[in-house]
Amino acid sequence: MKYEIQGAPFAVAEVFLQNGESVICQSGAMVWQDPNVKMQTTSNGGFGKVLGRLVTGESLFQNTYTAQGGAGSITFGSSVPGNIIPFELSAGDTIIAQKSAFLASDPSVNFELYFQKKISSGFFGGEGFIMQKFTGNGTLLVEVDGSVIEKVLQPNQVQIIDTGYLVAMDGACSIEVEMIKGVTNVIMGGEGLFNTKLTAPPDRPVRIWMQTMPMSHLAGAIAPYVSSGA
């Protein structure tokens, strides 16, 4: 699947389809398209797939767009001000992403629920107990709030991330929660009670992706300036 990402901080991804080629997207993601690109809305799987999208904040149904009678293009837009990250998955690759991160992908990319192993990580880690797991072969496009920062963790390296700033990580990474130490730090520090802790495996480096402006933080920052009667 060929694509071009442009327009940040209000990013769009234009996908170029050959005749008969398809792309799957989150419901409502299309912003413009060629007339020969035809849409079909399906559950894209059984009840388990639908339930999985429901609990991760995605729409229950997905749209499949297919170029018919020749090549065509379709453009998808991010639902929030930010960026779009492309991943090229091959056999053995796994990407774990935050809820509602999915924008579009090749039909060959598989979506599953990802349950964090430690209950505390789910309740306090900022991304919920359930995340999204992507495997398979093909292109995956993921939404990001604000700008995206990519970092490589060397074997056994640890990264501490404030709640909500984690976008995605290599599936080999481990995730847990650390409570901020010190009563004064908790009460006066303004950083909440917990941070997310990512640890690279001992045998190889891994990549993680962070976002600079989680929508929950943006909403909290502007809330005092929004009239309750507006």
C-alpha positions in Angstrom: 0.0 0.0 0.0 1.5 3.3 -1.1 0.7 6.4 0.9 1.8 10.0 1.6 1.4 11.8 4.9 1.1 15.6 4.9 -0.6 18.5 6.5 0.6 18.3 10.2 -0.5 19.5 12.7 -3.8 18.6 11.0 -2.4 15.5 9.3 -3.9 13.5 6.5 -2.8 10.3 4.8 -3.4 9.9 1.1 -3.4 6.2 0.1 -2.8 5.3 -3.5 -4.6 2.1 -4.6 -4.0 -0.1 -7.6 -7.0 -1.6 -9.4 -8.6 -4.1 -7.0 -6.5 -3.1 -4.1 -8.3 -2.3 -0.8 -7.7 -0.4 2.4 -9.5 -0.6 5.8 -10.2 2.4 7.9 -11.8 3.6 11.0 -15.4 4.8 10.5 -15.6 8.4 9.5 -11.9 8.7 8.6 -12.3 9.4 4.9 -12.0 13.1 3.9 -11.7 12.9 0.1 -11.4 10.3 -2.6 -11.4 9.5 -6.3 -14.9 8.5 -7.6 -13.8 5.0 -8.6 -12.9 4.1 -5.0 -15.9 2.2 -3.6 -16.8 1.8 0.0 -18.2 -1.3 1.8 -19.1 -1.2 5.5 -18.7 -4.4 7.5 -18.0 -5.7 11.0 -14.6 -6.9 9.6 -14.8 -10.1 11.7 -17.1 -11.8 14.1 -18.6 -10.7 17.4 -15.1 -10.9 19.1 -13.7 -8.3 16.6 -16.6 -6.0 17.1 -16.4 -6.3 20.9 -12.7 -5.6 20.7 -13.2 -2.4 18.8 -16.0 -1.3 21.2 -13.9 -1.7 24.3 -10.9 0.1 22.8 -12.9 3.1 21.7 -13.1 2.4 18.0 -16.3 2.3 16.0 -18.2 -1.0 15.9 -17.9 -1.2 12.1 -15.1 -0.4 9.7 -15.1 0.7 6.1 -13.2 -1.0 3.3 -12.4 1.1 0.3 -11.5 -0.7 -3.0 -10.3 0.8 -6.3 -12.4 -0.4 -9.1 -11.9 0.0 -12.9 -8.4 1.5 -12.4 -6.1 3.0 -9.9 -7.5 5.6 -7.4 -6.6 7.4 -4.2 -8.4 8.0 -0.9 -7.4 10.4 1.9 -7.9 9.8 5.6 -7.8 12.5 8.2 -6.8 12.4 11.9 -9.7 13.0 14.3 -7.6 15.3 16.5 -4.8 17.9 15.8 -1.7 15.9 15.5 0.2 13.5 13.3 -0.1 10.1 11.7 2.6 7.4 12.2 3.1 4.7 9.5 4.2 1.2 10.5 5.4 -1.4 8.0 4.6 -4.8 9.6 6.0 -8.1 8.5 5.9 -11.6 10.0 6.9 -11.6 13.6 6.3 -7.8 14.1 3.9 -6.6 16.9 2.9 -3.1 17.6 1.0 -2.2 20.9 -0.9 1.1 20.6 -3.1 3.2 22.8 -6.9 3.0 22.5 -8.5 4.7 19.5 -5.1 4.9 17.8 -6.1 3.0 14.6 -6.7 5.1 11.5 -6.3 2.7 8.5 -4.4 -0.3 7.3 -3.9 -3.0 4.7 -6.6 -5.7 5.0 -3.8 -8.1 5.9 -3.0 -6.3 9.2 -4.6 -8.1 12.2 -6.2 -6.3 15.2 -6.5 -7.9 18.6 -7.1 -6.8 22.2 -4.0 -6.4 24.3 -4.5 -6.9 28.1 -1.8 -5.4 30.2 -0.3 -8.1 32.4 -0.4 -6.2 35.6 -3.8 -5.0 36.8 -2.2 -1.9 38.3 -0.9 -0.9 34.9 -4.4 -1.0 33.5 -6.1 1.0 36.2 -3.4 3.7 36.7 -1.2 3.6 33.6 -3.2 6.2 31.7 -4.0 4.0 28.7 -6.5 1.7 30.4 -6.4 -2.0 31.0 -7.0 -2.7 27.4 -4.8 -1.5 24.5 -4.6 -2.5 20.8 -2.3 -5.1 19.3 -1.4 -5.2 15.6 0.3 -8.0 13.7 0.5 -9.3 10.2 2.0 -8.1 6.9 1.3 -4.6 5.6 1.0 -1.0 6.3 -0.6 0.3 9.5 -1.5 4.0 10.0 -1.9 5.3 13.6 -3.2 8.6 14.9 -1.1 10.8 17.3 -2.2 13.7 19.5 0.2 16.6 18.9 3.7 15.8 17.6 5.3 12.4 17.7 8.6 11.6 19.4 10.3 8.3 18.5 12.9 6.8 20.8 15.0 3.6 20.7 15.5 1.8 24.0 18.6 -0.3 24.2 18.4 -3.8 25.8 17.2 -3.5 29.5 16.9 0.3 29.2 14.0 1.9 31.1 11.8 4.8 30.1 9.5 6.6 32.5 6.5 8.3 30.8 3.9 10.6 32.2 0.3 9.3 32.0 -1.2 9.5 28.6 1.9 10.3 26.6 2.6 6.8 25.3 1.3 6.2 21.8 2.8 2.9 20.8 5.6 0.5 21.5 7.3 -2.6 20.1 5.4 -5.7 21.4 8.6 -6.9 23.0 8.5 -4.0 25.5 7.2 -4.6 29.0 4.9 -2.0 30.6 4.1 -1.4 34.2 3.3 1.4 36.6 5.5 3.1 39.2 4.0 5.2 42.0 5.6 8.6 42.4 7.7 8.5 45.6 7.4 11.1 48.4 4.2 12.6 49.9 5.3 16.1 49.0 6.0 15.1 45.4 2.6 13.6 45.1 0.7 16.5 46.6 2.7 19.4 45.3 4.4 18.1 42.2 1.4 18.3 39.9 2.3 15.1 38.2 -0.4 12.8 39.6 0.2 9.6 41.5 1.7 7.3 38.8 4.0 7.1 35.9 4.2 4.5 33.2 7.4 2.5 33.1 8.6 0.8 29.8 11.5 -1.7 29.8 13.2 -3.0 26.8 13.9 -6.8 26.6 17.4 -8.0 27.4 18.2 -9.3 24.0 17.5 -6.4 21.6 16.7 -2.7 21.2 13.1 -1.7 20.7 11.3 1.5 19.6 8.7 3.4 21.4 6.5 6.4 20.2 5.3 9.2 22.4 2.9 12.1 21.8 3.4 15.7 22.9 -0.2 16.7 23.6 -2.7 14.0 24.7 -6.2 15.2 24.1 -7.1 14.6 27.8 -4.4 17.0 28.8 -5.4 19.5 26.2 -9.0 19.4 27.3 -7.9 19.9 30.9 -5.8 22.9 30.0 -8.6 24.7 28.1 -11.4 23.8 30.4 -11.0 26.8 32.7 -11.3 29.1 29.8 -14.5 27.6 28.4 -17.7 29.0 29.7 -20.0 26.4 31.1 -22.9 28.1 29.3 -21.1 28.0 25.9 
